[in-house]
C-alpha cells in the first residue's frame, strides 16, 4: 500500500495529519495528531444501484472521534463512489 497523499495542518496542539492510501479501489485515510490512536473507525460504502452512500462506525469507549469518522466516511464514499475507511 503506497501513500498517495499526506497533509499537515495546524501547529502545536492543533496540528493534525492526514494520510491517504489506496488498497485496490478502496480508499484508506488516517487522520491523527501527535498522540495518534484509533478512537473511531468509519467505513463508507457506495451503492451505484441506489446512488447513495451508507456508513458504519466503531467507536472506542470514552472517545468522541465517531462524529468526524462518520461524516468523512460518508462524504468520501459519496463523492468518490468507492468504499473507504
C-alpha positions in Angstrom: 0.0 0.0 0.0 1.6 3.2 -1.1 0.8 6.6 0.4 -0.8 8.8 -2.2 -1.4 12.0 -0.2 0.0 13.4 3.0 -1.3 16.7 4.5 -0.3 18.5 7.7 -2.4 21.4 9.1 -2.1 23.5 12.2 0.6 23.9 14.8 1.2 22.8 18.4 -1.8 21.1 20.0 -4.0 21.8 16.9 -1.6 20.1 14.4 -3.3 17.2 12.6 -2.1 15.0 9.8 -3.9 13.1 7.1 -2.5 10.2 5.1 -4.4 8.7 2.1 -3.7 5.3 0.6 -5.4 3.1 -2.0 -6.0 -0.6 -1.3 -7.1 -1.8 -4.7 -10.1 0.6 -5.5 -10.7 1.2 -1.8 -9.6 4.4 -0.1 -7.9 4.2 3.3 -7.5 7.5 5.3 -5.7 8.1 8.6 -6.3 11.3 10.5 -4.2 11.8 13.6 -2.3 14.1 15.8 1.0 13.6 17.7 -0.9 11.2 20.1 -2.3 9.1 17.3 -4.7 6.3 18.3 -7.7 4.5 17.0 -10.6 6.4 18.7 -13.1 5.6 15.9 -13.2 3.9 12.5 -15.8 4.9 9.9 -16.4 2.6 6.9 -18.2 4.1 4.0 -19.9 2.1 1.2 -21.4 3.4 -2.0 -24.2 1.7 -3.9 -24.3 2.5 -7.6 -27.7 0.9 -8.0 -29.2 3.1 -5.2 -27.0 6.1 -5.9 -26.3 6.6 -2.2 -23.6 6.2 0.4 -24.0 4.5 3.8 -21.7 4.4 6.8 -20.9 2.1 9.8 -18.8 3.4 12.7 -17.0 1.7 15.5 -16.0 3.9 18.5 -13.8 3.1 21.4 -15.3 3.7 24.8 -14.8 7.3 26.0 -13.9 8.7 22.6 -15.8 11.2 20.6 -14.0 10.7 17.3 -17.1 9.0 15.8 -18.6 12.3 14.7 -15.7 13.0 12.4 -15.3 9.4 11.3 -18.9 9.1 10.3 -19.1 12.4 8.4 -15.8 11.9 6.5 -16.6 8.3 5.6 -20.0 9.4 4.2 -18.6 12.3 2.2 -15.6 10.4 0.8 -17.8 7.4 -0.3 -20.5 9.6 -1.7 -18.2 11.8 -3.9 -15.6 9.1 -4.8 -18.2 6.4 -5.3 -15.8 4.0 -3.7 -15.6 2.1 -0.4 -13.5 3.9 2.2 -12.4 3.7 5.8 
